[in-house]
């Protein structure tokens, strides 16, 4: 029986989740029932601006007709074969995505966390078989306050007590350095390079509060990794697919309007690239790890895989989702609107006692609330924003992340800024 048949209210639906679902999330009190472009609608039909985009999975906007079209066409033909057999979509997709991002090989998976786990396995195996690290001694360097997922291995190198507490014993083999600290990376590489297989990093730390590193941090880190024969692994699950104003954040502040392999001097090419979220436009779980032959060739049959990884439905959806980003010039729009947003918010910050800082790149931005991390001010602001027709969510207590779909217009963005300023003004 559907919710339409039973006419359940938002309160009824929230109660069902509370009673029958695990309490592993703390959502805002709104029940979404429909989405279109930059808007979502609740069970009663109220319209909201989506300023979270499912943590940047819906860069192309909700229910983009081209992506939905690719999904439905393929769903009527063939959805899943497993990798026990070839299918007529996978090879075409693999050729498309590797050429799109300029790598030799791709290993397709489903979720972002799966892709990170995949990269970790490939990196370790490369360390043993290509670099010659003694078996069992390979280390991967990570950054403090990272967020790469919530599997046991990934939380083992998390610094978030909520993500990590009481889930041990933890997986060894990881060592954290401060984010945006090139000296710390250089020090550990110079001392321990013989046992370090990779450096795993987010080009912008999204979940930590949209921390943007110094412009030279990523290229310098990549250069140090190359110098010490360490794989530079870029987790672009949240920052990739045009979110920050370039197809990939490792492209830097380029003015390119096309694909990654054309980024010229601004492109810091990772040894391994991890993608997820918007690679499918929020329509279907798709993730991927890309690298060149000399790295990917360490993986052989039976050593890694997934029943759903590389399924025909995922291949069709991801291809169309990437085409939409290019055809609609979403990189250009994100870059332009991001500057507009930060300019307006900075003017607001300058005269506000509630907000102390705005930061970000493209349409991945955050504001810092003038309160402690354990306060409820940011949460209360987000509830008030919801009442005024805009959905956002706090991260780390006193930070609110703003990441609308990249199909937003400048007029819509200004309307959203009006809502944000008016709402926060009520707390001053």
Protein Blocks (a to p, Z undefined) as FASTA:
>chain_A
ZZklnopafklmmmmmmmmpccfbccdfdddfbdehjbccdfkopacddfklnnolamno
ghifklmmmmmmmmmmombgbjmbccfklmmmmmmmmmmnopabdcddfblmlmmmmmmm
mmmmmmmmmnopaehiaccdddehiafbjcfklmmmccbfklmgopaccdehiacddehi
lklmmmmmmmmmmmpfbdcddfbafknnopacdfklmmmmmmmmmmnopacdddfklmgg
hlnopablklojafbfbdfklnmjmlccdfbdcdehjlnnomaccddddddfklmmmpcg
hiaccfkgopaklmmmmmmmmmmmmmnommmmmmmmmmmmmmmmmmmmmmpckbgbdcde
hjbdcddddbdfkbcklmmmmmmmmmnopacddeehiaccddddfkbcfklmmmmmmmmm
mmmmmmZZ
